[in-house]
Amino acid sequence: MSFFRDYLRGNSIHPDPRFDEADEDFLVQALLQARMRRSNTHIVIKAGFFGKRDLERELMTPEAQDALQFVAAFLCYHVTKPIAYQREIEEFKLYFTPGFAKDKSKYDKLARGIRKTFFDATLESLETTETLDVLFDIAELNLAQALG
């Protein structure tokens, strides 16, 4: 089972079945660590038996639970957002999630695109965020071209 899908189900939210669980977990871990560390560098994805154990321990802290709730809301779970943001985050997920666990170039592009506002945004501010560009540098992500 996936830690993120388990989290969603535990909060009575239906996960998106379109994506591979490992790819989704790796993407969420990258976003989670960026949020918690307030940095887009030194992000370490936890995998395998020991990684899962370490991640489970890390997720027990209130800070990690808050960050996980924010990441879920950022990905359009928990919080309803403006239509334009929902469209952009859909493109974001369609581009990044498939293959994220094995594609270092996607990881690098994600890390380069994170804006400092991602670290400070609140759940309440997500409800009125009109565009993904507030939190991520859309030009860096180049989603329109990537989805082509």
C-alpha positions in Angstrom: 0.0 0.0 0.0 1.0 3.6 -0.6 1.5 6.0 2.3 -0.3 8.8 0.4 -3.3 6.7 -0.6 -3.5 5.4 2.9 -3.5 9.0 4.2 -6.3 10.0 1.7 -8.4 7.0 2.6 -7.9 7.6 6.3 -9.4 11.1 5.7 -12.4 9.7 3.7 -10.9 11.0 0.4 -10.9 8.9 -2.7 -7.4 8.6 -4.3 -6.8 9.2 -8.0 -6.5 5.7 -9.5 -4.9 6.9 -12.7 -1.4 6.9 -11.4 1.1 4.3 -10.2 1.2 4.3 -6.4 5.0 4.5 -6.2 5.2 7.4 -8.6 2.5 9.2 -6.7 4.3 8.5 -3.3 7.6 9.8 -4.6 6.1 13.0 -6.0 4.2 13.6 -2.7 7.4 12.9 -0.7 9.4 15.4 -2.8 6.7 18.0 -2.2 6.4 17.1 1.5 10.1 17.4 2.1 10.4 20.7 0.2 7.5 22.1 2.3 9.0 20.8 5.7 12.6 21.8 4.9 11.4 25.1 3.3 13.9 24.3 0.6 14.0 22.7 -2.8 17.4 21.1 -2.2 18.5 18.0 -0.3 15.2 16.2 -0.8 15.7 12.5 -0.1 13.0 10.1 -1.2 12.5 7.2 1.3 12.0 3.8 -0.4 12.3 0.2 0.5 11.7 -1.4 3.9 14.0 1.0 5.9 12.8 4.0 3.9 9.2 3.1 4.6 9.9 2.7 8.3 11.7 6.1 8.5 8.9 7.8 6.6 6.3 6.4 8.9 8.3 7.7 11.9 8.7 11.1 10.3 5.0 11.3 9.5 4.1 10.9 13.2 5.1 14.5 13.9 2.5 17.3 13.9 4.8 19.3 11.5 4.8 16.4 9.0 1.0 15.9 9.3 0.5 19.7 8.6 2.8 19.5 5.6 1.1 16.4 4.3 -2.3 18.1 4.6 -1.0 21.1 2.7 0.5 18.9 -0.1 -2.8 17.0 -0.4 -4.7 20.3 -0.6 -2.1 21.6 -3.1 -2.9 18.6 -5.3 -6.6 19.4 -5.1 -7.6 17.1 -2.3 -9.3 18.6 0.8 -9.8 22.2 -0.5 -11.8 23.5 -3.4 -9.8 25.8 -5.6 -10.5 28.2 -8.5 -11.1 26.5 -11.9 -7.9 27.8 -13.5 -5.8 26.4 -10.7 -7.6 23.1 -10.9 -6.8 22.8 -14.6 -3.1 23.7 -14.1 -2.7 21.3 -11.2 -4.3 18.6 -13.4 -1.6 19.3 -16.1 1.0 19.3 -13.3 -0.1 15.9 -12.1 -0.4 14.4 -15.6 3.1 15.6 -16.4 4.9 14.8 -13.2 3.3 11.7 -11.7 3.8 9.1 -14.4 7.3 7.8 -14.1 8.4 10.2 -11.3 9.9 7.5 -9.2 12.5 6.7 -11.9 12.9 9.9 -13.8 15.5 12.1 -12.3 14.9 14.9 -14.9 11.3 15.3 -13.6 12.6 15.5 -10.0 15.1 18.1 -11.0 12.5 20.1 -12.9 10.1 20.0 -10.0 12.8 21.2 -7.6 13.8 24.1 -9.9 10.2 25.2 -10.2 9.3 25.5 -6.5 8.8 29.1 -5.5 9.4 30.3 -1.9 5.7 31.0 -1.7 5.1 27.2 -1.6 6.8 27.1 1.8 4.7 29.8 3.3 1.2 29.3 1.7 -1.6 28.2 4.0 -4.6 26.0 3.4 -6.8 29.0 3.5 -4.7 30.8 0.8 -5.0 27.7 -1.4 -8.7 28.3 -1.6 -8.2 31.5 -3.5 -5.0 30.8 -5.4 -5.9 31.6 -9.0 -2.9 30.0 -10.7 -0.3 27.4 -10.0 2.3 30.0 -11.0 1.9 31.6 -7.5 3.5 28.5 -6.0 5.6 27.1 -8.9 7.5 28.8 -11.7 5.3 27.7 -14.6 7.9 28.9 -17.1 10.5 26.5 -15.5 8.0 23.7 -15.4 7.1 24.4 -19.0 4.0 22.2 -18.7 2.3 23.4 -21.9 5.2 22.4 -24.0 5.8 19.2 -22.0 2.2 18.1 -22.5 2.4 19.3 -26.1 
